[in-house]
């Protein structure tokens, strides 16, 4: 009953499809069956910016015991200003032949669905549009995958994960969609490992929630998960 009240359960989204929210207590889900593990796996990142939070109203007694009163007050003009954050969806991959790489907007590494790594990033959203950013994974080639690390990073070097409403949604061809919310307070983080997708070798893919924030960037995530790649500074191509 307590888990039900907390919301750590399967649900139905507005489109009538079952949805599972991966949480700390329910971190893992197996995508199984021939229908679910064929076609494309869709991975979507959506976010919206928000202003700095202001203390909510309440009784004098409640505010007296609120530890936030011990913190410096935020100027009103700052608390009302929105934050412009450019989040990027990306994926580190390791294939069964040992090849490794990354799919990301930096360096225009958008990938390919019909050739290795069989992963394609649709484009780069810089403003948190309703459609967000979408990555496609070719499950017809799932036997080529060893592991995929889906991660999100902040391109403009502004650590503001705690001031965005970011959600990653994974949609298989059939079965429930998976939702991972990046709603933890990580004010200094610039990157977040969201989920690790592993091929168990028996026709199923296991999706495990990670949501591990780091203060650094791709190279730091690489060291954390042991992909062993070499990194250099990259830039986005300016839009026309």
FIKOLZA-1660 file (N, C-alpha, C; in steps of 0.1 Angstrom, whole numbers, plus 5000, padded with zeros to 4 digits):
% residues 240
   i   px   py   pz ch aa at
   1 5008 4988 5000  A  X  N
   1 5000 5000 5000  A  X CA
   1 5009 5013 5000  A  X  C
   2 5020 5012 5008  A  X  N
   2 5028 5024 5008  A  X CA
   2 5035 5027 4995  A  X  C
   3 5039 5016 4988  A  X  N
   3 5045 5018 4975  A  X CA
   3 5035 5024 4965  A  X  C
   4 5022 5019 4966  A  X  N
   4 5011 5025 4958  A  X CA
   4 5010 5040 4960  A  X  C
   5 5009 5044 4973  A  X  N
   5 5008 5058 4976  A  X CA
   5 5019 5066 4971  A  X  C
   6 5031 5060 4971  A  X  N
   6 5043 5068 4967  A  X CA
   6 5044 5069 4952  A  X  C
   7 5037 5060 4945  A  X  N
   7 5037 5061 4930  A  X CA
   7 5047 5052 4924  A  X  C
   8 5054 5043 4931  A  X  N
   8 5064 5034 4925  A  X CA
   8 5057 5022 4920  A  X  C
   9 5050 5023 4909  A  X  N
   9 5042 5012 4903  A  X CA
   9 5040 5015 4889  A  X  C
  10 5034 5005 4882  A  X  N
  10 5030 5006 4868  A  X CA
  10 5018 5016 4868  A  X  C
  11 5017 5023 4856  A  X  N
  11 5006 5032 4855  A  X CA
  11 5002 5032 4840  A  X  C
  12 4992 5040 4837  A  X  N
  12 4988 5042 4823  A  X CA
  12 4989 5056 4819  A  X  C
  13 4996 5059 4808  A  X  N
  13 4999 5073 4804  A  X CA
  13 4986 5078 4797  A  X  C
  14 4988 5090 4792  A  X  N
  14 4976 5097 4785  A  X CA
  14 4972 5090 4772  A  X  C
  15 4981 5083 4766  A  X  N
  15 4978 5076 4754  A  X CA
  15 4973 5062 4756  A  X  C
  16 4971 5058 4768  A  X  N
  16 4965 5045 4771  A  X CA
  16 4975 5034 4772  A  X  C
  17 4988 5037 4771  A  X  N
  17 4998 5027 4771  A  X CA
  17 5003 5025 4785  A  X  C
  18 5006 5013 4789  A  X  N
  18 5011 5011 4803  A  X CA
  18 5025 5017 4804  A  X  C
  19 5028 5023 4816  A  X  N
  19 5040 5030 4818  A  X CA
  19 5046 5025 4831  A  X  C
  20 5059 5022 4831  A  X  N
  20 5066 5018 4844  A  X CA
  20 5076 5029 4847  A  X  C
  21 5076 5034 4859  A  X  N
  21 5085 5044 4863  A  X CA
  21 5096 5037 4871  A  X  C
  22 5109 5037 4865  A  X  N
  22 5120 5031 4872  A  X CA
  22 5124 5040 4884  A  X  C
  23 5125 5034 4895  A  X  N
  23 5129 5041 4907  A  X CA
  23 5140 5034 4915  A  X  C
  24 5145 5040 4926  A  X  N
  24 5155 5033 4933  A  X CA
  24 5151 5020 4939  A  X  C
  25 5138 5019 4942  A  X  N
  25 5133 5006 4947  A  X CA
  25 5128 4997 4936  A  X  C
  26 5126 5002 4924  A  X  N
  26 5122 4994 4912  A  X CA
  26 5131 4998 4901  A  X  C
  27 5144 4995 4901  A  X  N
  27 5154 5000 4892  A  X CA
  27 5155 4993 4879  A  X  C
  28 5149 4981 4877  A  X  N
  28 5152 4973 4866  A  X CA
  28 5140 4967 4859  A  X  C
  29 5141 4966 4846  A  X  N
  29 5130 4960 4838  A  X CA
  29 5136 4953 4826  A  X  C
  30 5131 4941 4823  A  X  N
  30 5135 4933 4812  A  X CA
  30 5126 4935 4800  A  X  C
  31 5131 4938 4789  A  X  N
  31 5123 4939 4776  A  X CA
  31 5124 4925 4770  A  X  C
  32 5113 4918 4769  A  X  N
  32 5114 4904 4764  A  X CA
  32 5103 4902 4754  A  X  C
  33 5104 4891 4747  A  X  N
  33 5094 4887 4737  A  X CA
  33 5099 4891 4723  A  X  C
  34 5095 4884 4713  A  X  N
  34 5099 4887 4699  A  X CA
  34 5094 4901 4694  A  X  C
  35 5082 4904 4699  A  X  N
  35 5076 4917 4694  A  X CA
  35 5083 4929 4700  A  X  C
  36 5087 4928 4713  A  X  N
  36 5093 4939 4720  A  X CA
  36 5107 4941 4716  A  X  C
  37 5114 4930 4712  A  X  N
  37 5128 4931 4709  A  X CA
  37 5131 4931 4694  A  X  C
  38 5122 4936 4686  A  X  N
  38 5124 4938 4672  A  X CA
  38 5120 4952 4669  A  X  C
  39 5123 4956 4657  A  X  N
  39 5120 4970 4653  A  X CA
  39 5130 4980 4659  A  X  C
  40 5124 4991 4664  A  X  N
  40 5133 5001 4670  A  X CA
  40 5129 5003 4685  A  X  C
  41 5139 5006 4692  A  X  N
  41 5137 5011 4706  A  X CA
  41 5138 5026 4706  A  X  C
  42 5128 5033 4711  A  X  N
  42 5128 5048 4711  A  X CA
  42 5133 5053 4725  A  X  C
  43 5142 5062 4725  A  X  N
  43 5147 5068 4737  A  X CA
  43 5145 5083 4736  A  X  C
  44 5137 5089 4744  A  X  N
  44 5134 5103 4743  A  X CA
  44 5138 5111 4756  A  X  C
  45 5144 5122 4754  A  X  N
  45 5147 5131 4765  A  X CA
  45 5138 5144 4763  A  X  C
  46 5131 5147 4774  A  X  N
  46 5124 5160 4774  A  X CA
  46 5126 5167 4787  A  X  C
  47 5128 5180 4785  A  X  N
  47 5130 5188 4797  A  X CA
  47 5123 5202 4796  A  X  C
  48 5121 5209 4807  A  X  N
  48 5117 5222 4807  A  X CA
  48 5124 5229 4818  A  X  C
  49 5127 5242 4816  A  X  N
  49 5134 5250 4827  A  X CA
  49 5124 5255 4836  A  X  C
  50 5128 5258 4848  A  X  N
  50 5120 5264 4859  A  X CA
  50 5128 5274 4866  A  X  C
  51 5121 5283 4872  A  X  N
  51 5127 5294 4880  A  X CA
  51 5132 5288 4894  A  X  C
  52 5141 5295 4900  A  X  N
  52 5145 5290 4913  A  X CA
  52 5133 5290 4923  A  X  C
  53 5133 5280 4931  A  X  N
  53 5121 5278 4940  A  X CA
  53 5122 5288 4951  A  X  C
  54 5110 5293 4955  A  X  N
  54 5109 5302 4966  A  X CA
  54 5102 5294 4978  A  X  C
  55 5105 5297 4990  A  X  N
  55 5098 5291 5001  A  X CA
  55 5083 5292 5000  A  X  C
  56 5077 5280 5002  A  X  N
  56 5062 5280 5002  A  X CA
  56 5056 5285 5015  A  X  C
  57 5044 5289 5014  A  X  N
  57 5037 5294 5026  A  X CA
  57 5033 5283 5035  A  X  C
  58 5029 5286 5047  A  X  N
  58 5025 5275 5057  A  X CA
  58 5023 5282 5070  A  X  C
  59 5021 5274 5080  A  X  N
  59 5019 5279 5093  A  X CA
  59 5032 5284 5099  A  X  C
  60 5031 5293 5109  A  X  N
  60 5043 5298 5115  A  X CA
  60 5051 5287 5122  A  X  C
  61 5044 5277 5128  A  X  N
  61 5050 5266 5135  A  X CA
  61 5058 5258 5125  A  X  C
  62 5052 5255 5113  A  X  N
  62 5059 5247 5103  A  X CA
  62 5071 5254 5098  A  X  C
  63 5069 5268 5095  A  X  N
  63 5081 5275 5090  A  X CA
  63 5092 5276 5101  A  X  C
  64 5088 5276 5113  A  X  N
  64 5098 5277 5124  A  X CA
  64 5107 5265 5124  A  X  C
  65 5102 5253 5121  A  X  N
  65 5110 5241 5121  A  X CA
  65 5115 5238 5107  A  X  C
  66 5113 5246 5097  A  X  N
  66 5117 5244 5084  A  X CA
  66 5132 5247 5083  A  X  C
  67 5141 5237 5080  A  X  N
  67 5155 5240 5080  A  X CA
  67 5159 5250 5069  A  X  C
  68 5151 5253 5060  A  X  N
  68 5154 5263 5049  A  X CA
  68 5156 5277 5055  A  X  C
  69 5150 5280 5066  A  X  N
  69 5151 5293 5072  A  X CA
  69 5165 5296 5076  A  X  C
  70 5174 5286 5077  A  X  N
  70 5188 5288 5080  A  X CA
  70 5196 5291 5068  A  X  C
  71 5190 5291 5056  A  X  N
  71 5198 5294 5044  A  X CA
  71 5196 5309 5040  A  X  C
  72 5206 5314 5033  A  X  N
  72 5205 5328 5028  A  X CA
  72 5193 5330 5019  A  X  C
  73 5186 5341 5020  A  X  N
  73 5175 5344 5012  A  X CA
  73 5180 5347 4998  A  X  C
  74 5172 5342 4988  A  X  N
  74 5175 5344 4974  A  X CA
  74 5169 5358 4969  A  X  C
  75 5176 5366 4963  A  X  N
  75 5170 5379 4958  A  X CA
  75 5158 5376 4949  A  X  C
  76 5147 5385 4950  A  X  N
  76 5135 5382 4943  A  X CA
  76 5138 5382 4928  A  X  C
  77 5146 5391 4923  A  X  N
  77 5148 5392 4909  A  X CA
  77 5155 5380 4903  A  X  C
  78 5163 5373 4912  A  X  N
  78 5170 5361 4907  A  X CA
  78 5160 5349 4908  A  X  C
  79 5152 5348 4918  A  X  N
  79 5143 5337 4919  A  X CA
  79 5133 5337 4909  A  X  C
  80 5130 5348 4902  A  X  N
  80 5120 5348 4892  A  X CA
  80 5125 5346 4878  A  X  C
  81 5139 5346 4877  A  X  N
  81 5145 5345 4863  A  X CA
  81 5146 5331 4859  A  X  C
  82 5141 5327 4847  A  X  N
  82 5142 5314 4842  A  X CA
  82 5157 5310 4839  A  X  C
  83 5160 5297 4838  A  X  N
  83 5173 5292 4835  A  X CA
  83 5173 5286 4821  A  X  C
  84 5182 5290 4812  A  X  N
  84 5183 5284 4799  A  X CA
  84 5193 5273 4800  A  X  C
  85 5189 5261 4798  A  X  N
  85 5198 5249 4799  A  X CA
  85 5197 5241 4786  A  X  C
  86 5208 5238 4781  A  X  N
  86 5209 5229 4769  A  X CA
  86 5213 5215 4773  A  X  C
  87 5203 5206 4775  A  X  N
  87 5206 5193 4778  A  X CA
  87 5207 5185 4765  A  X  C
  88 5217 5175 4765  A  X  N
  88 5219 5167 4753  A  X CA
  88 5217 5152 4757  A  X  C
  89 5210 5145 4749  A  X  N
  89 5209 5130 4750  A  X CA
  89 5220 5123 4743  A  X  C
  90 5226 5113 4749  A  X  N
  90 5238 5107 4743  A  X CA
  90 5238 5092 4748  A  X  C
  91 5247 5084 4741  A  X  N
  91 5248 5070 4744  A  X CA
  91 5262 5065 4742  A  X  C
  92 5268 5059 4752  A  X  N
  92 5281 5052 4750  A  X CA
  92 5277 5037 4747  A  X  C
  93 5284 5032 4737  A  X  N
  93 5280 5018 4733  A  X CA
  93 5293 5009 4733  A  X  C
  94 5290 4996 4736  A  X  N
  94 5301 4986 4734  A  X CA
  94 5294 4975 4727  A  X  C
  95 5299 4971 4715  A  X  N
  95 5294 4960 4707  A  X CA
  95 5301 4947 4710  A  X  C
  96 5295 4936 4706  A  X  N
  96 5300 4923 4709  A  X CA
  96 5314 4920 4702  A  X  C
  97 5317 4928 4692  A  X  N
  97 5330 4926 4685  A  X CA
  97 5341 4935 4692  A  X  C
  98 5337 4941 4703  A  X  N
  98 5347 4949 4711  A  X CA
  98 5348 4964 4707  A  X  C
  99 5341 4968 4696  A  X  N
  99 5342 4982 4693  A  X CA
  99 5333 4990 4702  A  X  C
 100 5338 5002 4705  A  X  N
 100 5332 5011 4714  A  X CA
 100 5331 5025 4708  A  X  C
 101 5322 5033 4713  A  X  N
 101 5321 5047 4708  A  X CA
 101 5310 5054 4715  A  X  C
 102 5306 5066 4709  A  X  N
 102 5296 5074 4716  A  X CA
 102 5287 5080 4705  A  X  C
 103 5274 5082 4708  A  X  N
 103 5265 5089 4699  A  X CA
 103 5261 5102 4707  A  X  C
 104 5263 5113 4701  A  X  N
 104 5260 5126 4708  A  X CA
 104 5261 5137 4698  A  X  C
 105 5254 5149 4701  A  X  N
 105 5255 5160 4692  A  X CA
 105 5269 5166 4691  A  X  C
 106 5277 5165 4701  A  X  N
 106 5290 5171 4700  A  X CA
 106 5298 5163 4690  A  X  C
 107 5304 5170 4681  A  X  N
 107 5312 5164 4670  A  X CA
 107 5303 5158 4659  A  X  C
 108 5290 5161 4659  A  X  N
 108 5280 5156 4650  A  X CA
 108 5281 5141 4649  A  X  C
 109 5282 5134 4660  A  X  N
 109 5282 5120 4661  A  X CA
 109 5268 5115 4663  A  X  C
 110 5260 5115 4652  A  X  N
 110 5246 5112 4653  A  X CA
 110 5243 5097 4650  A  X  C
 111 5253 5090 4645  A  X  N
 111 5252 5075 4644  A  X CA
 111 5245 5071 4631  A  X  C
 112 5242 5058 4630  A  X  N
 112 5236 5052 4618  A  X CA
 112 5228 5040 4623  A  X  C
 113 5216 5038 4617  A  X  N
 113 5207 5027 4621  A  X CA
 113 5210 5015 4613  A  X  C
 114 5216 5016 4601  A  X  N
 114 5218 5004 4592  A  X CA
 114 5232 4999 4592  A  X  C
 115 5241 5007 4598  A  X  N
 115 5255 5003 4600  A  X CA
 115 5259 5005 4614  A  X  C
 116 5270 4998 4619  A  X  N
 116 5274 5000 4632  A  X CA
 116 5276 5015 4636  A  X  C
 117 5270 5019 4647  A  X  N
 117 5266 5011 4659  A  X CA
 117 5251 5008 4659  A  X  C
 118 5244 5010 4648  A  X  N
 118 5230 5007 4647  A  X CA
 118 5221 5016 4657  A  X  C
 119 5226 5028 4660  A  X  N
 119 5220 5037 4669  A  X CA
 119 5220 5051 4661  A  X  C
 120 5208 5058 4662  A  X  N
 120 5207 5070 4655  A  X CA
 120 5201 5081 4664  A  X  C
 121 5207 5093 4665  A  X  N
 121 5201 5104 4672  A  X CA
 121 5195 5113 4662  A  X  C
 122 5182 5116 4665  A  X  N
 122 5174 5123 4655  A  X CA
 122 5179 5137 4653  A  X  C
 123 5184 5144 4663  A  X  N
 123 5188 5158 4662  A  X CA
 123 5192 5164 4675  A  X  C
 124 5193 5177 4675  A  X  N
 124 5197 5184 4688  A  X CA
 124 5187 5194 4691  A  X  C
 125 5181 5193 4702  A  X  N
 125 5171 5203 4707  A  X CA
 125 5178 5211 4718  A  X  C
 126 5179 5224 4715  A  X  N
 126 5187 5233 4724  A  X CA
 126 5178 5241 4734  A  X  C
 127 5165 5239 4733  A  X  N
 127 5156 5248 4741  A  X CA
 127 5146 5240 4750  A  X  C
 128 5145 5227 4749  A  X  N
 128 5135 5219 4757  A  X CA
 128 5122 5219 4750  A  X  C
 129 5121 5218 4737  A  X  N
 129 5109 5218 4729  A  X CA
 129 5101 5205 4734  A  X  C
 130 5087 5206 4731  A  X  N
 130 5079 5195 4735  A  X CA
 130 5083 5181 4730  A  X  C
 131 5089 5181 4718  A  X  N
 131 5093 5168 4712  A  X CA
 131 5106 5163 4718  A  X  C
 132 5114 5172 4723  A  X  N
 132 5127 5168 4730  A  X CA
 132 5137 5163 4720  A  X  C
 133 5145 5154 4725  A  X  N
 133 5155 5147 4716  A  X CA
 133 5152 5132 4716  A  X  C
 134 5153 5126 4705  A  X  N
 134 5150 5112 4704  A  X CA
 134 5161 5104 4698  A  X  C
 135 5164 5092 4704  A  X  N
 135 5174 5083 4699  A  X CA
 135 5167 5070 4695  A  X  C
 136 5171 5064 4683  A  X  N
 136 5166 5052 4678  A  X CA
 136 5176 5041 4679  A  X  C
 137 5172 5030 4684  A  X  N
 137 5181 5018 4685  A  X CA
 137 5175 5007 4677  A  X  C
 138 5183 5002 4668  A  X  N
 138 5178 4991 4659  A  X CA
 138 5179 4978 4665  A  X  C
 139 5168 4973 4670  A  X  N
 139 5167 4960 4677  A  X CA
 139 5169 4948 4668  A  X  C
 140 5168 4950 4655  A  X  N
 140 5171 4939 4646  A  X CA
 140 5185 4935 4647  A  X  C
 141 5193 4944 4653  A  X  N
 141 5208 4941 4655  A  X CA
 141 5211 4940 4669  A  X  C
 142 5201 4936 4677  A  X  N
 142 5203 4936 4692  A  X CA
 142 5214 4926 4696  A  X  C
 143 5217 4916 4688  A  X  N
 143 5227 4906 4691  A  X CA
 143 5241 4912 4690  A  X  C
 144 5242 4924 4683  A  X  N
 144 5255 4931 4682  A  X CA
 144 5258 4939 4694  A  X  C
 145 5248 4942 4703  A  X  N
 145 5250 4950 4714  A  X CA
 145 5255 4942 4726  A  X  C
 146 5265 4948 4733  A  X  N
 146 5269 4942 4746  A  X CA
 146 5263 4950 4757  A  X  C
 147 5265 4964 4756  A  X  N
 147 5259 4973 4766  A  X CA
 147 5258 4987 4760  A  X  C
 148 5248 4994 4765  A  X  N
 148 5245 5007 4760  A  X CA
 148 5243 5016 4773  A  X  C
 149 5250 5027 4774  A  X  N
 149 5248 5036 4785  A  X CA
 149 5242 5048 4780  A  X  C
 150 5229 5050 4783  A  X  N
 150 5222 5063 4780  A  X CA
 150 5225 5073 4790  A  X  C
 151 5230 5085 4786  A  X  N
 151 5233 5095 4795  A  X CA
 151 5229 5109 4790  A  X  C
 152 5229 5118 4799  A  X  N
 152 5225 5132 4796  A  X CA
 152 5236 5141 4801  A  X  C
 153 5239 5151 4793  A  X  N
 153 5249 5161 4798  A  X CA
 153 5245 5175 4795  A  X  C
 154 5250 5185 4802  A  X  N
 154 5247 5199 4799  A  X CA
 154 5258 5205 4791  A  X  C
 155 5254 5209 4779  A  X  N
 155 5264 5214 4769  A  X CA
 155 5270 5227 4773  A  X  C
 156 5263 5236 4778  A  X  N
 156 5268 5250 4780  A  X CA
 156 5276 5252 4793  A  X  C
 157 5279 5240 4799  A  X  N
 157 5288 5241 4811  A  X CA
 157 5281 5247 4823  A  X  C
 158 5268 5249 4823  A  X  N
 158 5261 5255 4834  A  X CA
 158 5255 5244 4843  A  X  C
 159 5260 5241 4855  A  X  N
 159 5254 5230 4863  A  X CA
 159 5241 5234 4868  A  X  C
 160 5230 5229 4862  A  X  N
 160 5217 5233 4866  A  X CA
 160 5207 5222 4865  A  X  C
 161 5211 5209 4867  A  X  N
 161 5202 5198 4867  A  X CA
 161 5190 5200 4877  A  X  C
 162 5193 5207 4888  A  X  N
 162 5183 5208 4898  A  X CA
 162 5173 5219 4895  A  X  C
 163 5175 5225 4883  A  X  N
 163 5165 5236 4879  A  X CA
 163 5158 5232 4866  A  X  C
 164 5158 5219 4862  A  X  N
 164 5151 5215 4851  A  X CA
 164 5142 5203 4854  A  X  C
 165 5131 5202 4847  A  X  N
 165 5122 5190 4848  A  X CA
 165 5126 5181 4836  A  X  C
 166 5135 5172 4839  A  X  N
 166 5140 5163 4828  A  X CA
 166 5135 5149 4830  A  X  C
 167 5131 5143 4819  A  X  N
 167 5126 5129 4819  A  X CA
 167 5131 5122 4807  A  X  C
 168 5136 5110 4809  A  X  N
 168 5139 5101 4798  A  X CA
 168 5129 5090 4797  A  X  C
 169 5124 5088 4785  A  X  N
 169 5114 5077 4783  A  X CA
 169 5119 5067 4773  A  X  C
 170 5117 5055 4776  A  X  N
 170 5122 5044 4767  A  X CA
 170 5109 5036 4762  A  X  C
 171 5108 5035 4749  A  X  N
 171 5095 5030 4743  A  X CA
 171 5099 5018 4734  A  X  C
 172 5096 5006 4738  A  X  N
 172 5098 4994 4730  A  X CA
 172 5086 4993 4720  A  X  C
 173 5087 4983 4710  A  X  N
 173 5077 4981 4700  A  X CA
 173 5064 4977 4707  A  X  C
 174 5065 4969 4718  A  X  N
 174 5053 4964 4725  A  X CA
 174 5057 4964 4740  A  X  C
 175 5046 4963 4748  A  X  N
 175 5049 4963 4762  A  X CA
 175 5049 4978 4768  A  X  C
 176 5051 4979 4781  A  X  N
 176 5051 4992 4787  A  X CA
 176 5062 5001 4784  A  X  C
 177 5060 5014 4783  A  X  N
 177 5071 5023 4782  A  X CA
 177 5077 5025 4795  A  X  C
 178 5090 5028 4795  A  X  N
 178 5098 5030 4808  A  X CA
 178 5101 5045 4809  A  X  C
 179 5099 5050 4821  A  X  N
 179 5101 5064 4824  A  X CA
 179 5111 5066 4836  A  X  C
 180 5121 5074 4833  A  X  N
 180 5131 5077 4843  A  X CA
 180 5132 5092 4845  A  X  C
 181 5129 5097 4857  A  X  N
 181 5129 5111 4860  A  X CA
 181 5142 5115 4866  A  X  C
 182 5148 5126 4861  A  X  N
 182 5160 5132 4867  A  X CA
 182 5156 5143 4876  A  X  C
 183 5151 5139 4887  A  X  N
 183 5145 5149 4897  A  X CA
 183 5153 5150 4910  A  X  C
 184 5165 5144 4911  A  X  N
 184 5172 5145 4923  A  X CA
 184 5180 5158 4923  A  X  C
 185 5183 5163 4935  A  X  N
 185 5190 5176 4936  A  X CA
 185 5205 5173 4934  A  X  C
 186 5210 5178 4923  A  X  N
 186 5224 5177 4920  A  X CA
 186 5229 5190 4914  A  X  C
 187 5230 5200 4922  A  X  N
 187 5232 5213 4917  A  X CA
 187 5245 5215 4910  A  X  C
 188 5256 5208 4914  A  X  N
 188 5269 5209 4907  A  X CA
 188 5272 5199 4896  A  X  C
 189 5262 5191 4893  A  X  N
 189 5265 5180 4883  A  X CA
 189 5263 5186 4869  A  X  C
 190 5272 5181 4860  A  X  N
 190 5271 5184 4846  A  X CA
 190 5267 5173 4837  A  X  C
 191 5268 5160 4843  A  X  N
 191 5264 5149 4835  A  X CA
 191 5256 5139 4844  A  X  C
 192 5248 5130 4837  A  X  N
 192 5241 5120 4845  A  X CA
 192 5240 5108 4837  A  X  C
 193 5245 5097 4842  A  X  N
 193 5242 5083 4836  A  X CA
 193 5228 5079 4840  A  X  C
 194 5220 5078 4830  A  X  N
 194 5205 5076 4832  A  X CA
 194 5202 5061 4833  A  X  C
 195 5205 5053 4823  A  X  N
 195 5202 5039 4823  A  X CA
 195 5213 5031 4816  A  X  C
 196 5214 5018 4820  A  X  N
 196 5224 5009 4814  A  X CA
 196 5215 4998 4808  A  X  C
 197 5216 4996 4794  A  X  N
 197 5209 4986 4787  A  X CA
 197 5219 4975 4784  A  X  C
 198 5216 4963 4788  A  X  N
 198 5226 4951 4786  A  X CA
 198 5218 4940 4779  A  X  C
 199 5226 4933 4770  A  X  N
 199 5220 4921 4763  A  X CA
 199 5224 4909 4772  A  X  C
 200 5214 4903 4777  A  X  N
 200 5216 4891 4785  A  X CA
 200 5220 4879 4777  A  X  C
 201 5218 4879 4764  A  X  N
 201 5222 4868 4756  A  X CA
 201 5212 4858 4753  A  X  C
 202 5200 4859 4759  A  X  N
 202 5189 4850 4757  A  X CA
 202 5177 4856 4751  A  X  C
 203 5179 4866 4743  A  X  N
 203 5168 4872 4735  A  X CA
 203 5161 4884 4743  A  X  C
 204 5167 4888 4754  A  X  N
 204 5161 4899 4761  A  X CA
 204 5171 4910 4764  A  X  C
 205 5166 4922 4766  A  X  N
 205 5174 4933 4770  A  X CA
 205 5170 4938 4784  A  X  C
 206 5180 4940 4792  A  X  N
 206 5177 4944 4806  A  X CA
 206 5180 4959 4807  A  X  C
 207 5171 4967 4812  A  X  N
 207 5172 4981 4814  A  X CA
 207 5173 4984 4828  A  X  C
 208 5184 4990 4833  A  X  N
 208 5186 4992 4847  A  X CA
 208 5188 5007 4849  A  X  C
 209 5180 5012 4858  A  X  N
 209 5181 5026 4862  A  X CA
 209 5194 5029 4869  A  X  C
 210 5201 5039 4865  A  X  N
 210 5214 5043 4871  A  X CA
 210 5212 5057 4878  A  X  C
 211 5209 5067 4871  A  X  N
 211 5207 5081 4876  A  X CA
 211 5219 5084 4886  A  X  C
 212 5230 5084 4880  A  X  N
 212 5243 5087 4887  A  X CA
 212 5248 5101 4882  A  X  C
 213 5248 5111 4890  A  X  N
 213 5253 5124 4886  A  X CA
 213 5268 5125 4889  A  X  C
 214 5274 5132 4879  A  X  N
 214 5289 5134 4881  A  X CA
 214 5291 5149 4878  A  X  C
 215 5302 5154 4884  A  X  N
 215 5305 5169 4882  A  X CA
 215 5312 5171 4869  A  X  C
 216 5317 5160 4863  A  X  N
 216 5325 5162 4850  A  X CA
 216 5316 5158 4838  A  X  C
 217 5323 5154 4828  A  X  N
 217 5317 5151 4815  A  X CA
 217 5318 5137 4810  A  X  C
 218 5319 5135 4797  A  X  N
 218 5319 5121 4791  A  X CA
 218 5331 5113 4796  A  X  C
 219 5343 5119 4797  A  X  N
 219 5354 5111 4802  A  X CA
 219 5353 5106 4816  A  X  C
 220 5346 5114 4824  A  X  N
 220 5343 5110 4838  A  X CA
 220 5333 5098 4838  A  X  C
 221 5323 5099 4830  A  X  N
 221 5313 5088 4829  A  X CA
 221 5320 5075 4824  A  X  C
 222 5329 5077 4814  A  X  N
 222 5337 5066 4808  A  X CA
 222 5345 5059 4819  A  X  C
 223 5352 5067 4827  A  X  N
 223 5360 5060 4838  A  X CA
 223 5351 5053 4848  A  X  C
 224 5339 5059 4850  A  X  N
 224 5330 5053 4860  A  X CA
 224 5325 5039 4855  A  X  C
 225 5323 5038 4842  A  X  N
 225 5317 5025 4837  A  X CA
 225 5327 5017 4829  A  X  C
 226 5340 5022 4828  A  X  N
 226 5350 5014 4822  A  X CA
 226 5349 5011 4807  A  X  C
 227 5345 5021 4799  A  X  N
 227 5345 5019 4785  A  X CA
 227 5359 5020 4779  A  X  C
 228 5368 5028 4785  A  X  N
 228 5382 5028 4781  A  X CA
 228 5384 5036 4768  A  X  C
 229 5377 5046 4765  A  X  N
 229 5379 5054 4753  A  X CA
 229 5387 5066 4756  A  X  C
 230 5393 5072 4745  A  X  N
 230 5401 5084 4746  A  X CA
 230 5392 5096 4742  A  X  C
 231 5393 5107 4750  A  X  N
 231 5384 5119 4748  A  X CA
 231 5392 5131 4745  A  X  C
 232 5386 5140 4738  A  X  N
 232 5391 5153 4735  A  X CA
 232 5379 5163 4735  A  X  C
 233 5382 5176 4736  A  X  N
 233 5372 5186 4736  A  X CA
 233 5364 5186 4723  A  X  C
 234 5351 5187 4724  A  X  N
 234 5343 5188 4712  A  X CA
 234 5334 5200 4712  A  X  C
 235 5329 5203 4700  A  X  N
 235 5320 5215 4699  A  X CA
 235 5308 5211 4689  A  X  C
 236 5297 5218 4691  A  X  N
 236 5286 5217 4682  A  X CA
 236 5288 5226 4670  A  X  C
 237 5283 5222 4659  A  X  N
 237 5283 5230 4647  A  X CA
 237 5273 5241 4648  A  X  C
 238 5276 5253 4647  A  X  N
 238 5267 5264 4648  A  X CA
 238 5255 5263 4638  A  X  C
 239 5243 5265 4642  A  X  N
 239 5232 5264 4633  A  X CA
 239 5231 5276 4624  A  X  C
 240 5226 5274 4612  A  X  N
 240 5225 5285 4602  A  X CA
 240 5215 5295 4607  A  X  C
% end
